[in-house]
Amino acid sequence: MTPEPHLIRLNGPWEMLAGLPDEPARVKLPADWPQIVDAAQQGPVVLQRWFHRPTGIDDGSQVQLRLENFPFGGNVSVNDVSLGAFPALEEQAMAIEMHLEVRNCLTITAGTMADLEGLTKIPLVSLAILPAG
């Protein structure tokens, strides 16, 4: 039986760059998703959040970045290392343990907007820690 991963939601304050050369706006997840979606429909949007390396990671533990129910597809990076593209409205899990430092920068760049009609689930960004084994 596989143990459930420990989840760390990356809620709270993020920086949002919408258009150029705007100063970053502070947004809070999940509350400000309507503002983020509105900005992404107008043009390019970059979301950025700093976080510390999770504690209690053993050798062999996996750390995944999980994106769920995003209203847009786009690209994601950790500490300026691209993790690649992700599609809209699908759950994604990307291994990031090899890219983690003491302090980390997560960057999500919005690309293609999804058809949002009937969208009811709130987008989530989290870290999943899966124990070695």
Phi, psi and chi 1 to 4 in degrees:
 res  aa     phi    psi   chi1   chi2   chi3   chi4
   1 MET       -  125.2 -172.7  162.4  146.1      -
   2 THR   -80.4  127.9  -54.3      -      -      -
   3 PRO   -68.6  149.9   19.1  -24.2      -      -
   4 GLU   -68.4  141.0  -72.5  -66.8  -47.1      -
   5 PRO   -71.9  153.8   24.1  -31.2      -      -
   6 HIS   -83.5  124.7  172.8   68.2      -      -
   7 LEU  -103.4  136.4  -69.7  179.5      -      -
   8 ILE  -121.2  109.2  -59.0  169.7      -      -
   9 ARG   -75.9  135.2  -65.6 -163.5 -164.9  -70.7
  10 LEU   -95.7   57.5  -64.1  178.7      -      -
  11 ASN   -82.1 -174.6  -69.9  -23.8      -      -
  12 GLY    88.9 -153.7      -      -      -      -
  13 PRO   -75.4  135.6   25.3  -31.2      -      -
  14 TRP  -130.2  162.9  -74.3   66.2      -      -
  15 GLU  -104.3  140.1  -71.8 -173.0  -10.8      -
  16 MET  -124.3  124.4  177.7  178.0   73.4      -
  17 LEU  -104.7  120.2  -68.2  161.9      -      -
  18 ALA  -128.5  114.5      -      -      -      -
  19 GLY    77.2  168.3      -      -      -      -
  20 LEU  -126.6  144.7  -62.8  173.7      -      -
  21 PRO  -101.1   47.9   35.5  -33.3      -      -
  22 ASP   -56.8  150.0  -70.2  -13.8      -      -
  23 GLU   -73.7  150.7  -71.2  -67.3  -42.7      -
  24 PRO   -63.1  140.6   -8.4   14.6      -      -
  25 ALA   -99.5  145.0      -      -      -      -
  26 ARG   -89.2  126.1 -175.3  165.2  -62.4  -58.3
  27 VAL  -124.4  155.9  -67.7      -      -      -
  28 LYS  -118.7  130.1  -77.9 -167.8  163.0 -173.6
  29 LEU   -98.1  141.1  -63.4 -174.6      -      -
  30 PRO   -91.0   -3.9   31.6  -32.9      -      -
  31 ALA   -59.0  -35.2      -      -      -      -
  32 ASP   -94.7   16.7  -71.1  -27.0      -      -
  33 TRP   -56.4  -39.9  -88.1  110.6      -      -
  34 PRO   -58.1  -40.7  -27.5   36.8      -      -
  35 GLN   -64.7  -41.6  176.5 -175.0  -12.7      -
  36 ILE   -65.7  -45.0  -64.6  165.3      -      -
  37 VAL   -61.8  -43.7  168.1      -      -      -
  38 ASP   -59.7  -45.7 -175.4   50.6      -      -
  39 ALA   -63.7  -40.3      -      -      -      -
  40 ALA   -67.3  -27.8      -      -      -      -
  41 GLN   -74.3  -21.0  -71.0  173.2  -31.8      -
  42 GLN   -87.6  -25.1  -52.9  -59.3  -43.7      -
  43 GLY   167.1 -165.2      -      -      -      -
  44 PRO   -62.7  140.1   -7.0   13.5      -      -
  45 VAL  -134.5  136.0  167.4      -      -      -
  46 VAL  -124.3  126.7  175.8      -      -      -
  47 LEU  -106.7  137.8  -62.5  171.0      -      -
  48 GLN  -140.6  138.4 -162.6  166.6   57.5      -
  49 ARG  -145.5  138.5 -174.0 -177.6 -165.4  -75.1
  50 TRP   -96.9  143.4  -70.6   88.5      -      -
  51 PHE  -150.1  155.6   64.6   94.6      -      -
  52 HIS   -87.3  153.6  -68.3  -75.7      -      -
  53 ARG   -59.1  129.6  178.5 -176.2  175.4   90.1
  54 PRO   -60.2  144.4  -20.8   30.6      -      -
  55 THR   -85.3  163.4   58.2      -      -      -
  56 GLY    76.3   20.5      -      -      -      -
  57 ILE   -86.6  118.4  -61.0  174.3      -      -
  58 ASP   -88.0  162.5  -60.8  -35.4      -      -
  59 ASP   -58.3  131.1  -73.6  -18.0      -      -
  60 GLY    93.6  -11.9      -      -      -      -
  61 SER   -67.7  146.5  -66.9      -      -      -
  62 GLN  -105.3  139.5  -67.3 -179.4   14.3      -
  63 VAL  -120.3  122.4 -179.4      -      -      -
  64 GLN  -115.2  142.5  -64.4  176.9  -21.2      -
  65 LEU   -90.5  127.1  172.6   66.9      -      -
  66 ARG  -116.7  129.9  -67.6 -166.5  176.9  175.1
  67 LEU  -118.6  127.9  -52.9  175.6      -      -
  68 GLU  -131.8  135.1  -60.8  176.4   43.7      -
  69 ASN    61.1   32.2  -53.3  -48.3      -      -
  70 PHE   -67.5  134.9  -94.9   62.9      -      -
  71 PRO   -76.9    0.4   27.4  -33.2      -      -
  72 PHE  -145.3  154.7   49.8   78.3      -      -
  73 GLY   -90.0  165.7      -      -      -      -
  74 GLY   176.9 -152.8      -      -      -      -
  75 ASN  -127.3  152.1  -68.8  -70.8      -      -
  76 VAL  -135.2  144.2   62.4      -      -      -
  77 SER  -141.9  155.1   65.3      -      -      -
  78 VAL  -125.1  123.5  172.8      -      -      -
  79 ASN    53.4   43.2  -59.3  -37.0      -      -
  80 ASP    64.5   15.6  -66.3  -35.5      -      -
  81 VAL  -103.7  118.2  175.4      -      -      -
  82 SER   -68.1  132.5  175.5      -      -      -
  83 LEU   -98.2   -5.1  -58.5  176.9      -      -
  84 GLY   102.8 -170.5      -      -      -      -
  85 ALA   -89.8  156.4      -      -      -      -
  86 PHE  -135.7  144.9   63.7   91.3      -      -
  87 PRO   -84.4  159.2   27.3  -30.4      -      -
  88 ALA   -70.9  149.4      -      -      -      -
  89 LEU    62.1   15.7  -57.1  177.4      -      -
  90 GLU  -119.1  151.1  -67.9 -176.5   19.8      -
  91 GLU   -79.6  131.0 -174.4  173.1  -31.8      -
  92 GLN  -122.4  142.4  -62.5  -67.0  -55.2      -
  93 ALA  -133.4  118.4      -      -      -      -
  94 MET  -122.6  128.3  -56.8  169.1 -164.2      -
  95 ALA   -67.4  130.5      -      -      -      -
  96 ILE  -130.6   -0.1   63.9  168.1      -      -
  97 GLU   -57.2  -32.9   63.5  -89.2    0.9      -
  98 MET   -75.0  -11.3   68.8  -71.5  -75.0      -
  99 HIS  -105.0   -3.9  -55.2  -59.7      -      -
 100 LEU   -75.7  139.3  -68.8  177.0      -      -
 101 GLU  -121.1 -174.8  -61.3  172.8    5.2      -
 102 VAL   -61.2  -45.7  173.4      -      -      -
 103 ARG  -122.7  134.3 -170.1  162.0 -172.5 -102.1
 104 ASN  -127.6  148.1  -58.0  -81.0      -      -
 105 CYS  -116.6  119.4 -178.2      -      -      -
 106 LEU  -100.4  127.6  172.3   61.4      -      -
 107 THR  -125.1  127.0  -56.2      -      -      -
 108 ILE  -120.3  122.1  -61.0  171.8      -      -
 109 THR  -107.7  121.1  -55.4      -      -      -
 110 ALA   -74.1  139.3      -      -      -      -
 111 GLY  -121.8 -112.0      -      -      -      -
 112 THR   -74.1  127.0  -50.5      -      -      -
 113 MET   -76.5  143.1  -71.2  -63.1  -61.6      -
 114 ALA   -85.9  165.4      -      -      -      -
 115 ASP   -74.0  113.7  176.8    7.1      -      -
 116 LEU   -90.9    2.1  -58.0  178.7      -      -
 117 GLU   -63.8  125.6 -172.3  173.2  -35.2      -
 118 GLY    80.9    3.0      -      -      -      -
 119 LEU   -68.8  123.0 -178.7   65.7      -      -
 120 THR  -122.4  -18.0   57.5      -      -      -
 121 LYS   -86.1  142.5  -65.8 -178.6  178.7  178.4
 122 ILE   -82.5  131.2  -65.1  173.3      -      -
 123 PRO   -62.9  145.0  -21.0   32.3      -      -
 124 LEU  -130.7  142.6  -61.4  172.9      -      -
 125 VAL  -124.8  126.8 -176.2      -      -      -
 126 SER  -150.3  162.9   60.4      -      -      -
 127 LEU  -104.9  134.8  -62.0  177.6      -      -
 128 ALA  -114.4  124.8      -      -      -      -
 129 ILE  -106.0  116.4  -59.0  170.7      -      -
 130 LEU  -105.9  121.9  -60.6  109.5      -      -
 131 PRO   -64.3  154.1   16.1  -20.6      -      -
 132 ALA   -60.9  147.8      -      -      -      -
 133 GLY   148.3      -      -      -      -      -
